[in-house]
Amino acid sequence: MIGLIDKGTISNKIAKTVFKEMLESGKLPQQIVEEKGLVQISDEGAIKSIVEQVVAANPQSVEDFKAGKQKAIGFLVGQVMKESKGKANPALVNQLLAEVLSR
């Protein structure tokens, strides 16, 4: 499982789900990831599309962020993660949100 995290195949959050399933089923981590479709999304284009949708749908949070309220970015990250069902690469989400919000 650590190898899957190191390769970026799964995130730490997804690893928790995989670990629980490993204990319950005795299956190998790779098998669980494949069966349940838990592969982390690291495709920049796919994540950027979700980021842009979230930014467009939450203009108040964007304005709050631009006004210096740092908590607003946490909300936006949460919304992207929700839209991606927790599969988006969190580091890439933060990077792309910063790029989109700096426009």
LOVO-665966 format. One record per atom (N, C-alpha, C, O): chain; residue number from 0; x, y, z. Coordinates in Angstrom, 2 decimals. Layout:
BEGIN
atom chain A, resi NUM, xx X, yy Y, zz Z
...
! end
This chain:
BEGIN
atom chain A, resi 0, xx 0.83, yy -1.19, zz 0.00
atom chain A, resi 0, xx 0.00, yy 0.00, zz 0.00
atom chain A, resi 0, xx 0.87, yy 1.25, zz 0.00
atom chain A, resi 0, xx 0.53, yy 2.24, zz -0.65
atom chain A, resi 1, xx 1.98, yy 1.21, zz 0.71
atom chain A, resi 1, xx 2.87, yy 2.37, zz 0.75
atom chain A, resi 1, xx 3.39, yy 2.68, zz -0.65
atom chain A, resi 1, xx 3.55, yy 3.84, zz -1.02
atom chain A, resi 2, xx 3.66, yy 1.63, zz -1.43
atom chain A, resi 2, xx 4.11, yy 1.82, zz -2.80
atom chain A, resi 2, xx 3.06, yy 2.54, zz -3.64
atom chain A, resi 2, xx 3.41, yy 3.37, zz -4.49
atom chain A, resi 3, xx 1.79, yy 2.23, zz -3.42
atom chain A, resi 3, xx 0.70, yy 2.89, zz -4.15
atom chain A, resi 3, xx 0.63, yy 4.38, zz -3.80
atom chain A, resi 3, xx 0.35, yy 5.21, zz -4.66
atom chain A, resi 4, xx 0.89, yy 4.70, zz -2.55
atom chain A, resi 4, xx 0.89, yy 6.10, zz -2.11
atom chain A, resi 4, xx 2.10, yy 6.82, zz -2.72
atom chain A, resi 4, xx 1.97, yy 7.92, zz -3.24
atom chain A, resi 5, xx 3.27, yy 6.18, zz -2.63
atom chain A, resi 5, xx 4.49, yy 6.79, zz -3.17
atom chain A, resi 5, xx 4.40, yy 7.06, zz -4.66
atom chain A, resi 5, xx 4.90, yy 8.08, zz -5.13
atom chain A, resi 6, xx 3.75, yy 6.16, zz -5.40
atom chain A, resi 6, xx 3.60, yy 6.33, zz -6.86
atom chain A, resi 6, xx 2.53, yy 7.36, zz -7.20
atom chain A, resi 6, xx 2.45, yy 7.80, zz -8.35
atom chain A, resi 7, xx 1.72, yy 7.75, zz -6.22
atom chain A, resi 7, xx 0.63, yy 8.69, zz -6.49
atom chain A, resi 7, xx -0.62, yy 8.01, zz -7.01
atom chain A, resi 7, xx -1.54, yy 8.67, zz -7.49
atom chain A, resi 8, xx -0.65, yy 6.67, zz -6.92
atom chain A, resi 8, xx -1.82, yy 5.93, zz -7.38
atom chain A, resi 8, xx -3.01, yy 6.20, zz -6.47
atom chain A, resi 8, xx -4.14, yy 6.31, zz -6.94
atom chain A, resi 9, xx -2.74, yy 6.30, zz -5.18
atom chain A, resi 9, xx -3.79, yy 6.62, zz -4.21
atom chain A, resi 9, xx -3.28, yy 7.72, zz -3.28
atom chain A, resi 9, xx -2.08, yy 7.90, zz -3.09
atom chain A, resi 10, xx -4.23, yy 8.44, zz -2.71
atom chain A, resi 10, xx -3.90, yy 9.49, zz -1.74
atom chain A, resi 10, xx -3.91, yy 8.89, zz -0.34
atom chain A, resi 10, xx -4.31, yy 7.75, zz -0.15
atom chain A, resi 11, xx -3.47, yy 9.67, zz 0.62
atom chain A, resi 11, xx -3.52, yy 9.21, zz 2.02
atom chain A, resi 11, xx -4.95, yy 8.92, zz 2.45
atom chain A, resi 11, xx -5.20, yy 7.97, zz 3.19
atom chain A, resi 12, xx -5.87, yy 9.74, zz 2.01
atom chain A, resi 12, xx -7.27, yy 9.54, zz 2.38
atom chain A, resi 12, xx -7.80, yy 8.22, zz 1.79
atom chain A, resi 12, xx -8.46, yy 7.45, zz 2.48
atom chain A, resi 13, xx -7.50, yy 7.98, zz 0.53
atom chain A, resi 13, xx -7.93, yy 6.74, zz -0.10
atom chain A, resi 13, xx -7.25, yy 5.55, zz 0.59
atom chain A, resi 13, xx -7.85, yy 4.49, zz 0.72
atom chain A, resi 14, xx -6.01, yy 5.73, zz 1.02
atom chain A, resi 14, xx -5.27, yy 4.65, zz 1.70
atom chain A, resi 14, xx -5.99, yy 4.18, zz 2.95
atom chain A, resi 14, xx -5.97, yy 2.99, zz 3.28
atom chain A, resi 15, xx -6.62, yy 5.10, zz 3.64
atom chain A, resi 15, xx -7.37, yy 4.71, zz 4.84
atom chain A, resi 15, xx -8.51, yy 3.76, zz 4.49
atom chain A, resi 15, xx -8.75, yy 2.78, zz 5.19
atom chain A, resi 16, xx -9.19, yy 4.06, zz 3.39
atom chain A, resi 16, xx -10.28, yy 3.20, zz 2.93
atom chain A, resi 16, xx -9.73, yy 1.83, zz 2.51
atom chain A, resi 16, xx -10.30, yy 0.79, zz 2.84
atom chain A, resi 17, xx -8.62, yy 1.86, zz 1.79
atom chain A, resi 17, xx -8.00, yy 0.61, zz 1.32
atom chain A, resi 17, xx -7.54, yy -0.22, zz 2.51
atom chain A, resi 17, xx -7.75, yy -1.44, zz 2.54
atom chain A, resi 18, xx -6.93, yy 0.42, zz 3.50
atom chain A, resi 18, xx -6.44, yy -0.30, zz 4.68
atom chain A, resi 18, xx -7.59, yy -0.99, zz 5.41
atom chain A, resi 18, xx -7.48, yy -2.15, zz 5.80
atom chain A, resi 19, xx -8.68, yy -0.27, zz 5.58
atom chain A, resi 19, xx -9.84, yy -0.85, zz 6.26
atom chain A, resi 19, xx -10.35, yy -2.07, zz 5.48
atom chain A, resi 19, xx -10.67, yy -3.10, zz 6.07
atom chain A, resi 20, xx -10.42, yy -1.94, zz 4.17
atom chain A, resi 20, xx -10.88, yy -3.04, zz 3.33
atom chain A, resi 20, xx -9.90, yy -4.22, zz 3.39
atom chain A, resi 20, xx -10.32, yy -5.38, zz 3.37
atom chain A, resi 21, xx -8.61, yy -3.94, zz 3.46
atom chain A, resi 21, xx -7.60, yy -5.00, zz 3.57
atom chain A, resi 21, xx -7.84, yy -5.82, zz 4.85
atom chain A, resi 21, xx -7.78, yy -7.05, zz 4.83
atom chain A, resi 22, xx -8.10, yy -5.12, zz 5.94
atom chain A, resi 22, xx -8.34, yy -5.81, zz 7.20
atom chain A, resi 22, xx -9.61, yy -6.64, zz 7.17
atom chain A, resi 22, xx -9.65, yy -7.75, zz 7.71
atom chain A, resi 23, xx -10.65, yy -6.11, zz 6.52
atom chain A, resi 23, xx -11.93, yy -6.81, zz 6.49
atom chain A, resi 23, xx -11.94, yy -7.98, zz 5.50
atom chain A, resi 23, xx -12.54, yy -9.03, zz 5.78
atom chain A, resi 24, xx -11.27, yy -7.80, zz 4.35
atom chain A, resi 24, xx -11.38, yy -8.82, zz 3.30
atom chain A, resi 24, xx -10.13, yy -9.68, zz 3.14
atom chain A, resi 24, xx -10.20, yy -10.79, zz 2.60
atom chain A, resi 25, xx -8.98, yy -9.18, zz 3.60
atom chain A, resi 25, xx -7.74, yy -9.92, zz 3.41
atom chain A, resi 25, xx -7.16, yy -9.79, zz 2.00
atom chain A, resi 25, xx -6.19, yy -10.46, zz 1.66
atom chain A, resi 26, xx -7.77, yy -8.93, zz 1.20
atom chain A, resi 26, xx -7.31, yy -8.74, zz -0.18
atom chain A, resi 26, xx -6.07, yy -7.85, zz -0.21
atom chain A, resi 26, xx -5.79, yy -7.11, zz 0.74
atom chain A, resi 27, xx -5.34, yy -7.92, zz -1.32
atom chain A, resi 27, xx -4.17, yy -7.08, zz -1.53
atom chain A, resi 27, xx -4.61, yy -5.65, zz -1.89
atom chain A, resi 27, xx -5.67, yy -5.46, zz -2.48
atom chain A, resi 28, xx -3.80, yy -4.65, zz -1.52
atom chain A, resi 28, xx -4.17, yy -3.25, zz -1.78
atom chain A, resi 28, xx -4.46, yy -2.96, zz -3.25
atom chain A, resi 28, xx -5.46, yy -2.32, zz -3.57
atom chain A, resi 29, xx -3.60, yy -3.43, zz -4.15
atom chain A, resi 29, xx -3.80, yy -3.18, zz -5.58
atom chain A, resi 29, xx -5.14, yy -3.75, zz -6.06
atom chain A, resi 29, xx -5.83, yy -3.13, zz -6.86
atom chain A, resi 30, xx -5.50, yy -4.92, zz -5.57
atom chain A, resi 30, xx -6.76, yy -5.55, zz -5.94
atom chain A, resi 30, xx -7.95, yy -4.72, zz -5.47
atom chain A, resi 30, xx -8.92, yy -4.55, zz -6.21
atom chain A, resi 31, xx -7.87, yy -4.20, zz -4.27
atom chain A, resi 31, xx -8.95, yy -3.37, zz -3.73
atom chain A, resi 31, xx -9.09, yy -2.09, zz -4.54
atom chain A, resi 31, xx -10.19, yy -1.68, zz -4.88
atom chain A, resi 32, xx -7.95, yy -1.45, zz -4.83
atom chain A, resi 32, xx -7.96, yy -0.21, zz -5.60
atom chain A, resi 32, xx -8.60, yy -0.43, zz -6.96
atom chain A, resi 32, xx -9.42, yy 0.38, zz -7.40
atom chain A, resi 33, xx -8.24, yy -1.51, zz -7.63
atom chain A, resi 33, xx -8.80, yy -1.80, zz -8.95
atom chain A, resi 33, xx -10.28, yy -2.13, zz -8.88
atom chain A, resi 33, xx -11.07, yy -1.63, zz -9.68
atom chain A, resi 34, xx -10.66, yy -2.99, zz -7.93
atom chain A, resi 34, xx -12.07, yy -3.41, zz -7.81
atom chain A, resi 34, xx -12.99, yy -2.24, zz -7.49
atom chain A, resi 34, xx -14.10, yy -2.16, zz -8.01
atom chain A, resi 35, xx -12.53, yy -1.34, zz -6.65
atom chain A, resi 35, xx -13.39, yy -0.24, zz -6.18
atom chain A, resi 35, xx -13.18, yy 1.05, zz -6.96
atom chain A, resi 35, xx -13.84, yy 2.05, zz -6.68
atom chain A, resi 36, xx -12.28, yy 1.05, zz -7.92
atom chain A, resi 36, xx -12.04, yy 2.26, zz -8.71
atom chain A, resi 36, xx -11.52, yy 3.41, zz -7.88
atom chain A, resi 36, xx -12.00, yy 4.54, zz -8.01
atom chain A, resi 37, xx -10.56, yy 3.14, zz -7.03
atom chain A, resi 37, xx -10.06, yy 4.15, zz -6.09
atom chain A, resi 37, xx -8.80, yy 4.86, zz -6.55
atom chain A, resi 37, xx -8.13, yy 5.52, zz -5.75
atom chain A, resi 38, xx -8.46, yy 4.73, zz -7.81
atom chain A, resi 38, xx -7.25, yy 5.37, zz -8.32
atom chain A, resi 38, xx -7.38, yy 6.88, zz -8.23
atom chain A, resi 38, xx -8.38, yy 7.46, zz -8.64
atom chain A, resi 39, xx -6.35, yy 7.50, zz -7.69
atom chain A, resi 39, xx -6.32, yy 8.96, zz -7.55
atom chain A, resi 39, xx -6.24, yy 9.62, zz -8.93
atom chain A, resi 39, xx -5.53, yy 9.14, zz -9.81
atom chain A, resi 40, xx -6.97, yy 10.69, zz -9.09
atom chain A, resi 40, xx -6.94, yy 11.44, zz -10.36
atom chain A, resi 40, xx -5.77, yy 12.41, zz -10.31
atom chain A, resi 40, xx -5.73, yy 13.30, zz -9.46
atom chain A, resi 41, xx -4.82, yy 12.22, zz -11.22
atom chain A, resi 41, xx -3.68, yy 13.13, zz -11.30
atom chain A, resi 41, xx -3.60, yy 13.79, zz -12.67
atom chain A, resi 41, xx -2.61, yy 14.44, zz -13.00
atom chain A, resi 42, xx -4.65, yy 13.62, zz -13.46
atom chain A, resi 42, xx -4.71, yy 14.23, zz -14.79
atom chain A, resi 42, xx -5.02, yy 15.71, zz -14.61
atom chain A, resi 42, xx -6.11, yy 16.09, zz -14.17
atom chain A, resi 43, xx -4.03, yy 16.54, zz -14.95
atom chain A, resi 43, xx -4.17, yy 17.98, zz -14.73
atom chain A, resi 43, xx -5.39, yy 18.55, zz -15.44
atom chain A, resi 43, xx -6.09, yy 19.40, zz -14.88
atom chain A, resi 44, xx -5.66, yy 18.10, zz -16.65
atom chain A, resi 44, xx -6.81, yy 18.61, zz -17.40
atom chain A, resi 44, xx -8.13, yy 18.29, zz -16.72
atom chain A, resi 44, xx -9.02, yy 19.14, zz -16.64
atom chain A, resi 45, xx -8.24, yy 17.07, zz -16.22
atom chain A, resi 45, xx -9.48, yy 16.66, zz -15.55
atom chain A, resi 45, xx -9.69, yy 17.45, zz -14.27
atom chain A, resi 45, xx -10.80, yy 17.91, zz -13.98
atom chain A, resi 46, xx -8.63, yy 17.62, zz -13.51
atom chain A, resi 46, xx -8.76, yy 18.36, zz -12.25
atom chain A, resi 46, xx -9.01, yy 19.84, zz -12.53
atom chain A, resi 46, xx -9.81, yy 20.47, zz -11.84
atom chain A, resi 47, xx -8.34, yy 20.40, zz -13.53
atom chain A, resi 47, xx -8.54, yy 21.81, zz -13.85
atom chain A, resi 47, xx -9.99, yy 22.08, zz -14.23
atom chain A, resi 47, xx -10.54, yy 23.13, zz -13.88
atom chain A, resi 48, xx -10.60, yy 21.15, zz -14.94
atom chain A, resi 48, xx -12.00, yy 21.30, zz -15.32
atom chain A, resi 48, xx -12.89, yy 21.37, zz -14.07
atom chain A, resi 48, xx -13.80, yy 22.20, zz -14.00
atom chain A, resi 49, xx -12.62, yy 20.50, zz -13.10
atom chain A, resi 49, xx -13.39, yy 20.50, zz -11.86
atom chain A, resi 49, xx -13.14, yy 21.79, zz -11.09
atom chain A, resi 49, xx -14.07, yy 22.40, zz -10.56
atom chain A, resi 50, xx -11.88, yy 22.22, zz -11.04
atom chain A, resi 50, xx -11.52, yy 23.47, zz -10.33
atom chain A, resi 50, xx -12.28, yy 24.64, zz -10.93
atom chain A, resi 50, xx -12.85, yy 25.46, zz -10.20
atom chain A, resi 51, xx -12.30, yy 24.73, zz -12.24
atom chain A, resi 51, xx -12.99, yy 25.85, zz -12.89
atom chain A, resi 51, xx -14.49, yy 25.81, zz -12.63
atom chain A, resi 51, xx -15.12, yy 26.86, zz -12.45
atom chain A, resi 52, xx -15.07, yy 24.61, zz -12.60
atom chain A, resi 52, xx -16.51, yy 24.48, zz -12.29
atom chain A, resi 52, xx -16.78, yy 24.96, zz -10.87
atom chain A, resi 52, xx -17.74, yy 25.69, zz -10.62
atom chain A, resi 53, xx -15.94, yy 24.53, zz -9.93
atom chain A, resi 53, xx -16.12, yy 24.90, zz -8.53
atom chain A, resi 53, xx -15.96, yy 26.41, zz -8.35
atom chain A, resi 53, xx -16.74, yy 27.03, zz -7.63
atom chain A, resi 54, xx -14.96, yy 27.00, zz -8.98
atom chain A, resi 54, xx -14.74, yy 28.44, zz -8.88
atom chain A, resi 54, xx -15.94, yy 29.20, zz -9.45
atom chain A, resi 54, xx -16.40, yy 30.18, zz -8.86
atom chain A, resi 55, xx -16.45, yy 28.75, zz -10.59
atom chain A, resi 55, xx -17.60, yy 29.41, zz -11.20
atom chain A, resi 55, xx -18.86, yy 29.28, zz -10.34
atom chain A, resi 55, xx -19.69, yy 30.18, zz -10.30
atom chain A, resi 56, xx -18.99, yy 28.16, zz -9.64
atom chain A, resi 56, xx -20.18, yy 27.91, zz -8.83
atom chain A, resi 56, xx -20.12, yy 28.56, zz -7.45
atom chain A, resi 56, xx -21.13, yy 28.58, zz -6.73
atom chain A, resi 57, xx -18.95, yy 29.09, zz -7.07
atom chain A, resi 57, xx -18.79, yy 29.65, zz -5.73
atom chain A, resi 57, xx -18.16, yy 31.04, zz -5.76
atom chain A, resi 57, xx -17.08, yy 31.25, zz -5.21
atom chain A, resi 58, xx -18.83, yy 31.99, zz -6.40
atom chain A, resi 58, xx -18.23, yy 33.33, zz -6.53
atom chain A, resi 58, xx -17.98, yy 34.03, zz -5.19
atom chain A, resi 58, xx -17.04, yy 34.80, zz -5.06
atom chain A, resi 59, xx -18.81, yy 33.75, zz -4.19
atom chain A, resi 59, xx -18.61, yy 34.39, zz -2.89
atom chain A, resi 59, xx -17.32, yy 33.92, zz -2.24
atom chain A, resi 59, xx -16.59, yy 34.73, zz -1.66
atom chain A, resi 60, xx -17.04, yy 32.64, zz -2.34
atom chain A, resi 60, xx -15.79, yy 32.12, zz -1.77
atom chain A, resi 60, xx -14.58, yy 32.67, zz -2.51
atom chain A, resi 60, xx -13.55, yy 32.93, zz -1.89
atom chain A, resi 61, xx -14.70, yy 32.84, zz -3.80
atom chain A, resi 61, xx -13.62, yy 33.42, zz -4.59
atom chain A, resi 61, xx -13.36, yy 34.86, zz -4.14
atom chain A, resi 61, xx -12.21, yy 35.26, zz -3.95
atom chain A, resi 62, xx -14.43, yy 35.62, zz -3.95
atom chain A, resi 62, xx -14.29, yy 37.00, zz -3.49
atom chain A, resi 62, xx -13.70, yy 37.04, zz -2.08
atom chain A, resi 62, xx -12.87, yy 37.89, zz -1.77
atom chain A, resi 63, xx -14.15, yy 36.12, zz -1.23
atom chain A, resi 63, xx -13.61, yy 36.06, zz 0.13
atom chain A, resi 63, xx -12.11, yy 35.79, zz 0.09
atom chain A, resi 63, xx -11.35, yy 36.42, zz 0.83
atom chain A, resi 64, xx -11.69, yy 34.87, zz -0.76
atom chain A, resi 64, xx -10.26, yy 34.57, zz -0.88
atom chain A, resi 64, xx -9.48, yy 35.78, zz -1.36
atom chain A, resi 64, xx -8.42, yy 36.10, zz -0.82
atom chain A, resi 65, xx -10.02, yy 36.44, zz -2.37
atom chain A, resi 65, xx -9.33, yy 37.62, zz -2.91
atom chain A, resi 65, xx -9.30, yy 38.77, zz -1.92
atom chain A, resi 65, xx -8.46, yy 39.66, zz -2.01
atom chain A, resi 66, xx -10.23, yy 38.75, zz -0.96
atom chain A, resi 66, xx -10.26, yy 39.77, zz 0.09
atom chain A, resi 66, xx -9.35, yy 39.40, zz 1.27
atom chain A, resi 66, xx -9.32, yy 40.10, zz 2.27
atom chain A, resi 67, xx -8.62, yy 38.29, zz 1.13
atom chain A, resi 67, xx -7.66, yy 37.91, zz 2.16
atom chain A, resi 67, xx -8.11, yy 36.85, zz 3.13
atom chain A, resi 67, xx -7.38, yy 36.51, zz 4.06
atom chain A, resi 68, xx -9.29, yy 36.31, zz 2.95
atom chain A, resi 68, xx -9.78, yy 35.26, zz 3.85
atom chain A, resi 68, xx -9.24, yy 33.91, zz 3.38
atom chain A, resi 68, xx -9.76, yy 33.30, zz 2.44
atom chain A, resi 69, xx -8.18, yy 33.45, zz 4.05
atom chain A, resi 69, xx -7.50, yy 32.22, zz 3.64
atom chain A, resi 69, xx -8.36, yy 30.96, zz 3.82
atom chain A, resi 69, xx -8.12, yy 29.96, zz 3.15
atom chain A, resi 70, xx -9.34, yy 31.01, zz 4.70
atom chain A, resi 70, xx -10.20, yy 29.85, zz 4.90
atom chain A, resi 70, xx -11.02, yy 29.53, zz 3.66
atom chain A, resi 70, xx -11.44, yy 28.39, zz 3.46
atom chain A, resi 71, xx -11.23, yy 30.52, zz 2.82
atom chain A, resi 71, xx -12.03, yy 30.32, zz 1.61
atom chain A, resi 71, xx -11.39, yy 29.30, zz 0.69
atom chain A, resi 71, xx -12.10, yy 28.53, zz 0.03
atom chain A, resi 72, xx -10.07, yy 29.27, zz 0.63
atom chain A, resi 72, xx -9.42, yy 28.30, zz -0.25
atom chain A, resi 72, xx -9.65, yy 26.88, zz 0.26
atom chain A, resi 72, xx -9.76, yy 25.94, zz -0.53
atom chain A, resi 73, xx -9.70, yy 26.73, zz 1.56
atom chain A, resi 73, xx -10.00, yy 25.42, zz 2.14
atom chain A, resi 73, xx -11.38, yy 24.93, zz 1.72
atom chain A, resi 73, xx -11.57, yy 23.76, zz 1.42
atom chain A, resi 74, xx -12.33, yy 25.84, zz 1.71
atom chain A, resi 74, xx -13.68, yy 25.50, zz 1.27
atom chain A, resi 74, xx -13.66, yy 25.06, zz -0.19
atom chain A, resi 74, xx -14.28, yy 24.05, zz -0.55
atom chain A, resi 75, xx -12.95, yy 25.82, zz -1.02
atom chain A, resi 75, xx -12.89, yy 25.50, zz -2.45
atom chain A, resi 75, xx -12.20, yy 24.17, zz -2.70
atom chain A, resi 75, xx -12.63, yy 23.39, zz -3.55
atom chain A, resi 76, xx -11.13, yy 23.91, zz -1.96
atom chain A, resi 76, xx -10.45, yy 22.61, zz -2.07
atom chain A, resi 76, xx -11.44, yy 21.50, zz -1.71
atom chain A, resi 76, xx -11.52, yy 20.48, zz -2.39
atom chain A, resi 77, xx -12.17, yy 21.71, zz -0.64
atom chain A, resi 77, xx -13.17, yy 20.72, zz -0.21
atom chain A, resi 77, xx -14.22, yy 20.46, zz -1.28
atom chain A, resi 77, xx -14.64, yy 19.33, zz -1.48
atom chain A, resi 78, xx -14.64, yy 21.52, zz -1.95
atom chain A, resi 78, xx -15.64, yy 21.37, zz -3.00
atom chain A, resi 78, xx -15.08, yy 20.58, zz -4.19
atom chain A, resi 78, xx -15.78, yy 19.77, zz -4.79
atom chain A, resi 79, xx -13.82, yy 20.84, zz -4.54
atom chain A, resi 79, xx -13.19, yy 20.09, zz -5.62
atom chain A, resi 79, xx -13.08, yy 18.62, zz -5.23
atom chain A, resi 79, xx -13.36, yy 17.73, zz -6.04
atom chain A, resi 80, xx -12.68, yy 18.36, zz -4.01
atom chain A, resi 80, xx -12.56, yy 16.98, zz -3.54
atom chain A, resi 80, xx -13.93, yy 16.29, zz -3.54
atom chain A, resi 80, xx -14.04, yy 15.11, zz -3.87
atom chain A, resi 81, xx -14.95, yy 17.04, zz -3.16
atom chain A, resi 81, xx -16.30, yy 16.48, zz -3.17
atom chain A, resi 81, xx -16.72, yy 16.13, zz -4.58
atom chain A, resi 81, xx -17.27, yy 15.05, zz -4.82
atom chain A, resi 82, xx -16.48, yy 17.03, zz -5.52
atom chain A, resi 82, xx -16.85, yy 16.79, zz -6.92
atom chain A, resi 82, xx -16.09, yy 15.60, zz -7.52
atom chain A, resi 82, xx -16.62, yy 14.89, zz -8.37
atom chain A, resi 83, xx -14.86, yy 15.40, zz -7.07
atom chain A, resi 83, xx -14.05, yy 14.30, zz -7.60
atom chain A, resi 83, xx -14.23, yy 13.02, zz -6.78
atom chain A, resi 83, xx -13.54, yy 12.03, zz -7.01
atom chain A, resi 84, xx -15.15, yy 13.06, zz -5.84
atom chain A, resi 84, xx -15.41, yy 11.94, zz -4.93
atom chain A, resi 84, xx -14.15, yy 11.54, zz -4.17
atom chain A, resi 84, xx -13.91, yy 10.36, zz -3.90
atom chain A, resi 85, xx -13.36, yy 12.56, zz -3.81
atom chain A, resi 85, xx -12.16, yy 12.34, zz -3.02
atom chain A, resi 85, xx -10.98, yy 11.78, zz -3.78
atom chain A, resi 85, xx -9.97, yy 11.41, zz -3.18
atom chain A, resi 86, xx -11.09, yy 11.69, zz -5.10
atom chain A, resi 86, xx -10.05, yy 11.05, zz -5.90
atom chain A, resi 86, xx -9.02, yy 12.02, zz -6.48
atom chain A, resi 86, xx -7.98, yy 11.57, zz -6.98
atom chain A, resi 87, xx -9.27, yy 13.31, zz -6.45
atom chain A, resi 87, xx -8.33, yy 14.27, zz -7.03
atom chain A, resi 87, xx -7.06, yy 14.35, zz -6.19
atom chain A, resi 87, xx -7.12, yy 14.27, zz -4.96
atom chain A, resi 88, xx -5.94, yy 14.50, zz -6.84
atom chain A, resi 88, xx -4.66, yy 14.64, zz -6.17
atom chain A, resi 88, xx -4.69, yy 15.98, zz -5.42
atom chain A, resi 88, xx -4.74, yy 17.04, zz -6.06
atom chain A, resi 89, xx -4.65, yy 15.96, zz -4.08
atom chain A, resi 89, xx -4.79, yy 17.20, zz -3.31
atom chain A, resi 89, xx -3.73, yy 18.26, zz -3.62
atom chain A, resi 89, xx -4.05, yy 19.45, zz -3.67
atom chain A, resi 90, xx -2.50, yy 17.85, zz -3.83
atom chain A, resi 90, xx -1.44, yy 18.82, zz -4.15
atom chain A, resi 90, xx -1.74, yy 19.51, zz -5.47
atom chain A, resi 90, xx -1.54, yy 20.72, zz -5.60
atom chain A, resi 91, xx -2.20, yy 18.75, zz -6.44
atom chain A, resi 91, xx -2.52, yy 19.32, zz -7.74
atom chain A, resi 91, xx -3.76, yy 20.22, zz -7.65
atom chain A, resi 91, xx -3.83, yy 21.24, zz -8.33
atom chain A, resi 92, xx -4.71, yy 19.84, zz -6.83
atom chain A, resi 92, xx -5.90, yy 20.67, zz -6.61
atom chain A, resi 92, xx -5.48, yy 22.04, zz -6.07
atom chain A, resi 92, xx -5.92, yy 23.07, zz -6.57
atom chain A, resi 93, xx -4.62, yy 22.04, zz -5.06
atom chain A, resi 93, xx -4.16, yy 23.31, zz -4.47
atom chain A, resi 93, xx -3.41, yy 24.15, zz -5.49
atom chain A, resi 93, xx -3.61, yy 25.36, zz -5.56
atom chain A, resi 94, xx -2.55, yy 23.52, zz -6.26
atom chain A, resi 94, xx -1.77, yy 24.24, zz -7.26
atom chain A, resi 94, xx -2.68, yy 24.86, zz -8.32
atom chain A, resi 94, xx -2.53, yy 26.03, zz -8.66
atom chain A, resi 95, xx -3.62, yy 24.08, zz -8.83
atom chain A, resi 95, xx -4.51, yy 24.58, zz -9.89
atom chain A, resi 95, xx -5.46, yy 25.65, zz -9.35
atom chain A, resi 95, xx -5.77, yy 26.62, zz -10.05
atom chain A, resi 96, xx -5.93, yy 25.48, zz -8.13
atom chain A, resi 96, xx -6.79, yy 26.52, zz -7.53
atom chain A, resi 96, xx -6.02, yy 27.83, zz -7.40
atom chain A, resi 96, xx -6.55, yy 28.89, zz -7.71
atom chain A, resi 97, xx -4.78, yy 27.75, zz -6.96
atom chain A, resi 97, xx -3.96, yy 28.96, zz -6.84
atom chain A, resi 97, xx -3.80, yy 29.64, zz -8.19
atom chain A, resi 97, xx -3.88, yy 30.86, zz -8.29
atom chain A, resi 98, xx -3.58, yy 28.84, zz -9.23
atom chain A, resi 98, xx -3.43, yy 29.42, zz -10.58
atom chain A, resi 98, xx -4.71, yy 30.08, zz -11.04
atom chain A, resi 98, xx -4.68, yy 31.21, zz -11.54
atom chain A, resi 99, xx -5.83, yy 29.40, zz -10.87
atom chain A, resi 99, xx -7.11, yy 29.93, zz -11.34
atom chain A, resi 99, xx -7.49, yy 31.18, zz -10.54
atom chain A, resi 99, xx -8.00, yy 32.14, zz -11.12
atom chain A, resi 100, xx -7.26, yy 31.18, zz -9.25
atom chain A, resi 100, xx -7.63, yy 32.32, zz -8.41
atom chain A, resi 100, xx -6.71, yy 33.52, zz -8.59
atom chain A, resi 100, xx -7.08, yy 34.63, zz -8.23
atom chain A, resi 101, xx -5.54, yy 33.30, zz -9.13
atom chain A, resi 101, xx -4.61, yy 34.43, zz -9.32
atom chain A, resi 101, xx -4.88, yy 35.19, zz -10.62
atom chain A, resi 101, xx -4.22, yy 36.19, zz -10.90
atom chain A, resi 102, xx -5.82, yy 34.74, zz -11.40
atom chain A, resi 102, xx -6.15, yy 35.42, zz -12.66
atom chain A, resi 102, xx -6.81, yy 36.74, zz -12.41
atom chain A, resi 102, xx -7.16, yy 37.45, zz -13.35
! end
